[in-house]
Amino acid sequence: QLDEMIGRSVLEFIAPESRELVTQRIAEAYDDAYEFVGLRKNGSTYPAEVRWSRKSDHAVAKLSYGGGMRRIDRRSWILDQG
């Protein structure tokens, strides 16, 4: 549910083994897709991909990011079968 996500740190949705990678990517303003391990509310994990892009608004001298995260467990399964 979206309302359960509002106000929480993005790192709460990242498995412990991927938090250093995600923190590093955020710090370096990495703006391409990369894979990590996501964390569900019940504590189980899943392979995921995040894709970010920088957006500049020169009128107000503001830099922001837009992006999305998606599960890639089916894609990973297909590649493992390959």
N, C-alpha and C positions, 0 to 999 in steps of 0.2 A: 504494500500500500504506500502511495506517495506520501501521505500525511505522517507515516512512521519514519520517513527519511528526512523530512524538513528539519533543519537545525542541527543535524548530526554531521560529524566529520566524515569525509569520504573514506578515511582509513578504517572506519568501523565496518565497511563493506568489503574490505580487502583481507585475505587470509594472512596470518602472521608471516608466512614464508615469502610473501610478495610485498610487504609494506615498505621495506627498504628500497626496492626497485621503484615503486610508485612514488614514494617521497622524493627520490632522486630525480625522477622524470618531472615532477611538479616543480622542483627547485630550479631545474635547468630550462624550464619553459619548453619542454619537448613537445613538438606539435605534429607528431605523426602517430600512426597506430602502433600499439604494442600489446603483447599478451601478458597476463598475470593470472593469479588464482583468486577468484572471488569467494566471498564468505556469505552464506545464507543465514537467516535469522535463527535457524535451528542448529547452526554450527557446522553444517556440511559445506563442502567446498565444490567449486566447479571452475573449469577453464573459461576465461573471459578475455575479451579484447576491448580496449578503449581507443577511441580516436578523437583527438582534440584539434582545434584550429584556432589560431589567433585572429581576433577581430579588432581592428583599430577604428576609433571614431575621432578623426582629427579635429572635428569641430569643437569637441570638449576635451581634447588631449587625453583620451581614455583608451586603455587597452584591456580587452576582456577575452575570455575564452568560451567557446561553445563546443559541445561534443556529446558523445554518447558512449555507453558501455553496453556490450552484448555478450550473451553466453555463446561459447563456441564449442560446447561439448559434443554436439553432433558432428561438426566439422572435424574435430580432433579424432573422434571415433572412426570416421570414414578414412582419414589419413592413416590411422593405425592399422586398418584393415588392408590398405593398399599394397 
